[in-house]
Amino acid sequence: MEYHVPVLLQDSISGLNIKPDGTYLDLTFGGGGHSKEILKHLGKGKLIAFDQDADAEKNILDDNRFSLIDGNFRFFLNYLKFHKINAVDGILADLGVSSHHFDQPERGFSFRFDAPLDMRMNQDAEMSAAGILNSYNEDELRNIFRKYGEIPNAGKLAAKIAQRRNEKQFNSTFDFVEAIKTCLPPRNDYKYLAKVFQAIRIEVNNEIDCLSEMLLQTLLVLKPGGRLVIITYHSLEDRLVKNFMKYGMLDGQPEKDIYGRMEIPFKLITRKAIEPNENELIINSRARSARLRIAEKI
Ligand SMILES: C[S@@+](CC[C@H](N)C(=O)[O-])C[C@H]1O[C@@H](n2cnc3c(N)ncnc32)[C@H](O)[C@@H]1O
């Protein structure tokens, strides 16, 4: 089975505006689809890739311009310092999980298979999905489902989970789905479960904090003219990226000076996010929520 089909490949690579002798980062290596394409455009330049899932190492590329770091991109600046790299020409991040995660039953990302409730991208991390479902209080659970899944009956769902785990702790995906079945809408139950699983996964992997920390570090390392290229898969991520590219801040806008001007570190290359076209969606339905944004460091 294919590890992952790269999403918005041509648009994201042309968005990087690759200089043959430049230094580039692929912060989310996965199956290496984007990295392979970057290497095709590089001459003497180099590409440093990151992935927090050790499984990605099996896709490592045999090319002396390439290196893969097994680590979380929230610390990417530290890794660069360690490797004595002070500035880069472009950064790509294709966020979230790969198809590999959904297709490996034992990883627990999918409600299609009965498996341990795991969902950790980094298999050495401490907190799993079962850990969250069995230990977070009802308010915390409700917030996760509301914020990360935009689930309308998040309160009812959190209450159901809290009630059921008093009798028996959660261990497996099918057991969890069975326990919450009275919360599912009569139609669209697949969509509902996808949102519930997405919300839990985002919390397990601390995805919003990692993204926020990573974005702030890009400002410290991108050269003037360097490109930031990000593909998001849900609205919370996209809002953060959009605001960051527009204002150089995760939230809000910089203050205006006495002439009413704002100091903004990026020039927007995409005013509106790029989405996959119909042809891409026919080949790869998992691309359907993808949104690509591109900015250039001033
Ligand atoms: C959507 S996939 C990327 C697919 C890749 N572009 C390709 O073409 O195969 C996202 C990858 O990023 C990794 N990832 C997600 N969050 C990460 C983080 N905070 N640090 C490092 N890797 C992360 C996941 O393990 C996954 O392999």
The ligand as an SDF file (V2000), in Angstrom:
LIG
                    3D

 27 29  0  0  0  0  0  0  0  0999 V2000
    0.4940   15.0700    5.5410 C   0  0  0  0  0  0  0  0  0  0  0  0
    1.8930   14.1480    5.9980 S   0  0  0  0  0  0  0  0  0  0  0  0
    3.1340   14.7410    4.9080 C   0  0  0  0  0  0  0  0  0  0  0  0
    3.2110   13.9900    3.6500 C   0  0  0  0  0  0  0  0  0  0  0  0
    4.3700   14.3770    2.7540 C   0  0  0  0  0  0  0  0  0  0  0  0
    4.3000   15.7510    2.3200 N   0  0  0  0  0  0  0  0  0  0  0  0
    4.4360   13.4620    1.5430 C   0  0  0  0  0  0  0  0  0  0  0  0
    4.3720   13.9450    0.4140 O   0  0  0  0  0  0  0  0  0  0  0  0
    4.5090   12.2460    1.7330 O   0  0  0  0  0  0  0  0  0  0  0  0
    2.4110   14.8640    7.5000 C   0  0  0  0  0  0  0  0  0  0  0  0
    3.6420   14.2340    8.0890 C   0  0  0  0  0  0  0  0  0  0  0  0
    4.1490   15.1460    9.0510 O   0  0  0  0  0  0  0  0  0  0  0  0
    4.4850   14.4860   10.2240 C   0  0  0  0  0  0  0  0  0  0  0  0
    4.2740   15.4480   11.3130 N   0  0  0  0  0  0  0  0  0  0  0  0
    3.1070   15.9850   11.7360 C   0  0  0  0  0  0  0  0  0  0  0  0
    3.3030   16.8410   12.7420 N   0  0  0  0  0  0  0  0  0  0  0  0
    4.6490   16.8800   12.9530 C   0  0  0  0  0  0  0  0  0  0  0  0
    5.4850   17.5840   13.8600 C   0  0  0  0  0  0  0  0  0  0  0  0
    4.9810   18.4050   14.7900 N   0  0  0  0  0  0  0  0  0  0  0  0
    6.8220   17.3900   13.7770 N   0  0  0  0  0  0  0  0  0  0  0  0
    7.3510   16.5390   12.8450 C   0  0  0  0  0  0  0  0  0  0  0  0
    6.6040   15.8280   11.9920 N   0  0  0  0  0  0  0  0  0  0  0  0
    5.2670   15.9950   12.0270 C   0  0  0  0  0  0  0  0  0  0  0  0
    3.5860   13.2760   10.2950 C   0  0  0  0  0  0  0  0  0  0  0  0
    4.1860   12.2390   11.0230 O   0  0  0  0  0  0  0  0  0  0  0  0
    3.3960   12.9390    8.8170 C   0  0  0  0  0  0  0  0  0  0  0  0
    4.3200   11.9700    8.3990 O   0  0  0  0  0  0  0  0  0  0  0  0
  1  2  1  0
  2  3  1  0
  2 10  1  0
  3  4  1  0
  4  5  1  0
  5  6  1  0
  5  7  1  0
  7  8  2  0
  7  9  1  0
 10 11  1  0
 11 12  1  0
 11 26  1  0
 12 13  1  0
 13 14  1  0
 13 24  1  0
 14 15  1  0
 14 23  1  0
 15 16  2  0
 16 17  1  0
 17 18  1  0
 17 23  2  0
 18 19  1  0
 18 20  2  0
 20 21  1  0
 21 22  2  0
 22 23  1  0
 24 25  1  0
 24 26  1  0
 26 27  1  0
M  CHG  2   2   1   9  -1
M  END
$$$$
